[in-house]
Amino acid sequence: MQLVWFRQDLRIVDHRALTQACQRARERGEAVAGLFIISREQWRHHHMAAVRERFLLERVNELGAELARLGIPLHLIEVPWFEEIPAALASWAQERGVSELHALSAIEIDERRRDEAVAAALPIPCHFIPGCCVFAPGEILTGKGEPFQVFTPFSRAWLGQLASRGFSLLPPPRPVAAPLSWQPLSLPERSEHAQRVLAHWPVAEGEAEGRLCGFVEEGLLAYGQWRDFPAQDGTSSLSAYLAAGVLSPNQCLAAIQASLGTLPMEKEAPGFAWLNELIWREFYRHLLYLAPRLSRNQPFQLHTRALAWSHDEEHFLAWCEGRTGYPIVDAAMRCLRQTGWMHNRLRMIVASFLTKDLHISWRRGEDYFMSQLIDGDLAANNGGWQWAAGTGADAAPYFRVFNPTTQGQRFDPEGAFIRRWVPELAALPATRLHQPGPVGAYPAPIVDHGAARLRAIAMFKALG
């Protein structure tokens, strides 16, 4: 039996491991089976949001039905910790006569160590195949054969590879046997929070593909104009699907090409703004693989380990709960707690505020985001937080500190987003909304931005 181990790649389209397993099964006259391992303790150790766990498990149930139509059973087993998987999987595979294991390779350090241990424990060929990026980590390097540490030259090299090599999109495999019945994993009733969040994220693969097609047809060309305004429906709303591997980056490229007739390869080309965001995603994934310390809670710029971060718990809790006295920050944080998602511009604003205004370590913000986000992804989350904090690759210069008041005025000028999430301020005119001071139950700012900015700059200057 050929076994496909699904992880953060919960799809049947453009799945190289699944395609390879089906080909090998036909060559050898064997069956194909899928496997998903539930590791709740490890997930919680990695701060996985409860709503993301629920999204993954509901998606696994859909995947099981999709595979069953291809004649492929999906098996589900629970192993609490990654370190227990090699022995459990070796025993499981031996009992079922597995001849080869196929999976898309991981980029995170704990997952890579798990896979290495599995390959050592199983007395069968284990194929770990790149598939989380358009170009595998290690394929985009500088002229000296080193990883890029700055985005712009990485982007140029990535686009050069795309121009010369193109990309390949694998169709779903043909059925390997007669359709099967599928008994989904029994899940408890959704919590009120999960019900509210997951209503916006249907888990069927066709739903994700439909959302992708709808975005490229209706929102791609306007993305560059509206992407920074949280009150507008200007983003793709695909992040949870990309993080769980329901969609692949190749599918995104194919959708752009199908819509425009070509891929935008230059900054001024229509549609390039969104392609550029996909390249940022690739950049952070390549970095996470090539600089394993990023998976170990270490800054990319090692000298910034000496930063004297604050441990003010009252400030941290006020930030988490949206009680800072800065309306755009508070609206963003309340939105996160309610919806499990946050607009990208807002992620930058609140990350800058935590690190540069409250002087609290990016590590705490990174962990908190992972505990809340339905689209929690280590590479993107870590990359974004370290960019904002000034500790990462191609980070914002330490002296660039977002002003939360002017950010609100610029990107939510009429206050539509703020009024939705901070109802205490709904009656205020736009001229007062971004600098309200204490208004009824709404607090005064917990820090003075001007003074906090100077202190943040001094923290970095003290590094020498």
Salt bridges, closest charged atoms under 4 A:
ASP9 OD1 - HIS15 NE2 3.43
ASP14 OD1 - ARG16 NH1 2.92
GLU27 OE1 - ARG24 NH1 3.49
GLU30 OE2 - ARG28 NE 3.59
GLU53 OE2 - ARG40 NH1 2.76
GLU53 OE2 - ARG44 NH2 3.73
GLU58 OE2 - ARG54 NE 2.68
GLU58 OE1 - ARG190 NH2 2.66
GLU66 OE1 - ARG59 NH2 2.71
GLU78 OE1 - ARG40 NE 3.26
GLU95 OE1 - ARG96 NH1 3.27
GLU100 OE2 - ARG24 NH2 2.77
GLU100 OE2 - ARG28 NH1 3.09
GLU100 OE1 - HIS127 NE2 2.64
ASP110 OD2 - HIS46 NE2 2.88
GLU111 OE2 - HIS46 ND1 3.92
ASP115 OD2 - ARG7 NH2 2.78
ASP115 OD1 - ARG114 NE 2.93
GLU139 OE1 - ARG165 NH1 3.19
GLU192 OE2 - ARG196 NH1 3.99
GLU205 OE1 - ARG59 NH2 3.22
ASP228 OD1 - ARG345 NE 3.25
GLU277 OE2 - ARG227 NH1 2.83
ASP312 OD2 - HIS315 ND1 3.57
GLU313 OE2 - ARG364 NH1 2.57
GLU321 OE1 - ARG323 NE 2.72
ASP357 OD2 - HIS449 ND1 2.68
ASP367 OD2 - HIS47 NE2 3.60
ASP375 OD2 - ARG347 NH2 2.75
ASP377 OD1 - ARG285 NH1 2.88
GLU424 OE1 - ARG334 NH1 2.94
